[in-house]
Amino acid sequence: MSVELSIDNPANNEEAAYIIPIASERIFKQVWQTAAIEYNLPLIEHISFCLDVDKNNVDQFLSELKQVLSCAEENTDPVMYQSISTRINRLLKKIPALMNKRSDIILTIG
């Protein structure tokens, strides 16, 4: 299993095919869930069940992503941190861009 972002309510074929890989199951459990518990990150914790991100919770989600990144920097080796930071930084850029395209967009992460 892997964790990825997709568009829950695509408006066209491009959006229907849109997927951003986030983490393998092992990395998600080892790093993301550890950060969720350590920093009390309810949205990150909810990813294991599937999380919808929309205009109502996007700011909180982006903030929690930054905390996962901080936890990864403190608790992983440089190679693993580089991989995690590349993926999280991609999300930190792509999610706001997607939200700016459509105010009604819903992103599903799971």
ABEGO torsion letter per residue (X at the ends): XBBBBBBABBABAAAAABBBBABBAAAAAAAAAAAAAAAGBAAAAAAAAEBBBBAAAAAAAAAAAAAAAAAAAAABBAAAAAAAAAAAAAAAAAAAAAAAABAABBBBBX
